[in-house]
Amino acid sequence: MESSVQARTELTESAYRSSHIQNGDRIAAIHQEMEYLNTIGKSFVAAIDRFQVHRALQAALQELYSFAACSILLKSDPYELSIIPCYPLSQAFLAAMIERIASASSVMDFPAVSVKELAITSYLDAPDELSLTQDQNKIGGTEIGSFLNIPLTVENRIVGMLSLFDEHEGTFDSELLKLTTMIADYAAVAFENVRLRERETALWRQAEIGRQRLELIISSMAEGLLITNERGGITLLNLSAQHLLAQARVDLKQETPLHELALSSNVSWLPRLAKIIDRALKGETVMNQELIAGEAGESVPLTLSISAAPLHDTSQAQSHPIGVVAVLNDVTANKQIEKLKDEFVSVVSHELRSPLTAIKGYTQHLVRRIERRLRKAQQEHLKLGKVVTTVDLPESYDLRSLSVVQSQADHLERLVNDLLDLSRVQWGKLHLQYSRFDLVDVLSESVRSAQASAEQHTVYLDIATQDTAIVADKLRLSQVIGNILDNAIKYSPHGGQVTVKLERQDDEYLVSITDQGIGVGQEYLDHIFERFYRVRNTASRQYSGIGLGLYVTRAIVEGHGGRIWVTNNDGLGCTFSFTVPVTGRLG
Ligand code: ADP
C-alpha cells in the first residue's frame, strides 16, 4: 500500500507538478499521464466502502492542487453530504461550504435542497489527525477564496456532485479541469460500486437474519417438523421430530427416499410414515394420520398424529411437488386418557350389569306374583257374584308402578349394553355370530316393536325385493335397525311417518330408514357416527341419549363389510341408509 502511494507521488510529481516538461517529450508525458490514471483507477477499484473512496479521491486531487477541502453530495434519499477537509477548518468555512454546495446543486439539476437540510445531513469525514479542535476559528480560513463543482456521472446519469474549496483565490487551474473531471468520473463509478455492494450486503444480511429466525422458530417448535425432497428423502428434521422419531435408531436424515429406507430397515412404523409422505408427494394433503412409533408391548406406546402437505415451488409452472412438509404431534397423552376412559367405561358397565340383572329378575318375579294375586282376587270376587276389572283392584296400581320400573330398567340395560359394546369395539372384540336367516323377519319384528312404543308415529315397511335371505349376525343386525328406528322416533317429537325400505343392489342389501323429524344439520352429517357425539340442538334433556348408538351401529355395519351414511331430506327429517352383503362370511 505504502509503495503504491510512493509510486503515485513520484509519477505525479514528474507529470504534473512540473508543468514545464524539461525535454518536451510528448510521448513520455502521455505515458506518464496514463500511468497516473492507472494508479488512481486502481486505488478507486480497491475501495470497498465510501470512506476508502473519499481517501482515494482526496489523495488523487491533492496530487493536482493544494486545497482546503472537498465535498461529495450524493443524490440518495435523503441527500448524503460528506465533507472531507484536508486540514482543520473553521466552523465559518464549513458553513460557507454548505451554502455554496446548496446553490451549486440547484444549478446542477438536483431537486431543491435547503442549506438547513444539507447542514443536518452533512457528515464530516476527517481522519483522526484532522479532527477539529475546540477553537476552530483559529484554524484555516473563514472565507472561501476559490471553488470548483463537478458533476458525478455514471452512464450519463448524474449521481452526485464533487466540490472543491480553498481559502485562497485561483487555486483551481482550468488546465487541470479535464483531469479533475476524469478523477470525478472514477469516483462516481467507485461510489456506485460501493452503493451496489452495500445494497447487496444489506439484502444478504436481511435474508440471513430471516433464515436464522426461521431456523430458530423451527428448532424451538414443540411440534416435530419433517421436510423431504422431491423423492421423499428427509432433508430436515427439527429437534422435536428427531426426539419423536428417535426410536427408529436409523439415520432418517439422508437423501434416500423413505420408502426405500423402510424396505431396508426393520422399524415397524417406517413403511406407514413412508406411505404418508408418498401420498403428499402425489399432491394430497394428508391430515391427522395416527402413527404408533413406540415399542411394541408398551401399554400406551408413543403415538404420533401426522399431517403432511406437498411443497410446491410457486416460481415454477410444473405441478409436481418439490418435497413434503409434515408436522408431527405427540398424542400419546390423549391416548392414555382415552385408554383410561375406555377402561373406566368397561369396568363401570360390567359392574352395572350385575345389579341390573338382579333388578330386572326380581321385578319380573314381582310382576308375576302380583298378576297371580290379581287373578286370585278377581276369582274371589266372582265367587261372591261381583264382576270387577283388574283396574279397580289395589294390586293393579302396584303392577303399573312395576311396569315403570321395568321400562326404566330396560332403558338402563340398553345404555349399559351400548357402553359394553363401546368397549368391545374399542378393543376389537365385537365378534359377529353369522347365521342364515330372512332379513324381512328382522325388519318386521323391529318395525312391530317400534310401532308399539310410538303412538304418534306410523311405521311403514316397504320391501322392494323378492329375495330377502341373508347370512349375517341376526341379533346385531336387529340392534342396528332398532337403534336407527329408536332415533327416528326420538328425533321426530311431533310424530309423522317412519319408513323402513329394503332393496337389493347386486351383492348387497340396502336398508334405508326415513323419518320426518328434526333432521341433521349439514355440518354434523360427518360427525354423528363418532362416539359420544351429539348434535348441539339435541344434546338437551328433551332428547335423552349419550351419543353411542350410531357409533356402535357403524361398527356393526362395517364389521359386516357394509357402509352406513345419512342424508337430509329437504327440510323434513333425514334418511339413514346402510348396506350389508347378502352372503357374509358363511357364504
Ligand atoms: P343418542 O341418540 O344417544 O344421542 P346416537 O349415536 O344414536 O346417540 O346419535 C348421535 C346423534 O345423532 C344424536 O345425538 C342426534 O343428535 C343425531 N341423530 C341421530 N339420529 C337422528 C335422527 N333420526 N334425526 C335427527 N338427529 C339424529
Residues whose N, C-alpha, C, O or C-beta is under 5 A from the ligand:
A	BS01	ADP	N487 A488 Y491 G517 I518 G519 V520 I528 Y533 R534 V535 T538 S544 G545 I546 G547 L548 G549 L550 Y551
